Amino acid sequence: MPPSTKTAPKSAASAPAVTVRPLHDKILVRRDEKKEKTEHGIYLPEQAKDTPKTGVVEAVGTGTINTETGELVPLSVKKGDRVIFTSYAGTELKLPGQTEGLLVMTEDEVLAVIED
């Protein structure tokens, strides 16, 4: 019988960094962290913390194709924009080697861009 050529699975610590590139009208958003305390310094219990509906755009897709003309329509949001999105927007994506997840969503789920 020939020797096995299988290798032991890599541990999570040695896993290579994974990059994700959104396609078409999809964007990657890093959700803001939950607030630990109020503006007045009162610490919030875990069940009182709301999931933030804001975040920063990490990457954007190429855009959508206009079905009538066949032209590429670029997205209106860009990397680095702070956005507000709907409550149940996107799909959670947890990448190896990262502590916090990303949201993959369509540009339609973005309600507004926060301008400073």
N, C-alpha and C positions, 0 to 999 in steps of 0.2 A: 504494500500500500504506500503511495507517495506521501511525503510530508505535507502537512496543511499549509496553504499559502494565506490563510486568513490572518489578519492582524487584530490585536485587541482594540476595542473601541476607545477613542480618545476621550479623555475627561473633559468636563465643561471648562476647566481652567485653561486647557491647552487648545481649545477650539479656536479656529481662525475667525477673525472679524468678518461679519457678513454685511454686505451692502445690499440695499434694496432700491430699485429704480422703479417708480410708479409708471404705469402705462396710460396712454390716452388722456382721459379727463380725470384721472385719479391723482390725489395728493397725499403726502405723508405729513401728519401733524403730531408734534410732541405736546401732549396735554400738559397744562399748567399743574403744579402740585396743589394738593388739597391744603387749605389754610389750617394751621395748627391752633391759631388763636384769633380773636376778633381784633378790630382796629383799636379797641379800648383795653386790650391785654388779657381778655378772658380766654382761658384755654378751652377748646371745644372737645367734647367726648367723641369717640370714634363714630358713633351712629349719627351725630349731628353734622358731621362733615359732608358737605355736598361735593359731588364729583364736578370739577370745573368744566365749564362749557367753552373755555378759551384755550388757546395754545399757539404755538409757533410752527409755521410751515417749514418742514425740513427738506422736502423735495417735491417737485411737480412733474407731471407727465408732459407729453408733447402737445396735447390739445385734442380737439375732436375734429372729425371730418364732416364738413357741410354736405349733407346727402344730395342737395340739389346741384351744387357747383363742383363738389369734389375737392374743395380747397380746405387746407388745414386752418382751423380757428384756434389760435393760441389761448391759453388760460389767462384769466384776469388776475389771479393771485400769483405771487412769486415767492421764492425761497426767502425766508426771514420775515415774512409778513406775520403780524399777530392777528388772529382771527377769532371770531365767535361762531360756534356751530350749534346745530340742533342737539337736543338731549340724547338721542339714541343714534347719533351719527357714526358712521364708519364701522370698521372691523378692527378689533384689538389685535396687534401684532407684537409678539414678544420674540426678540432676537437673542440668539445665544451670546452670552458675555455682556449683556446689558441689563441693568437693574430695573429700568422703567420701560414700559412698552410704548409703541407708537399706534396711531390710528391711521388706517387707510380709508379714505373717503373720496367721494366725488366732489367736484367743485360746487355742485348744486346743493350740497349739505352745508356749505358755508353761508352764514347769514350776513356777515359783515367783516370788513377789515378794520382793525383798530389803528387809527392814525394818531401819532403822538404830536 
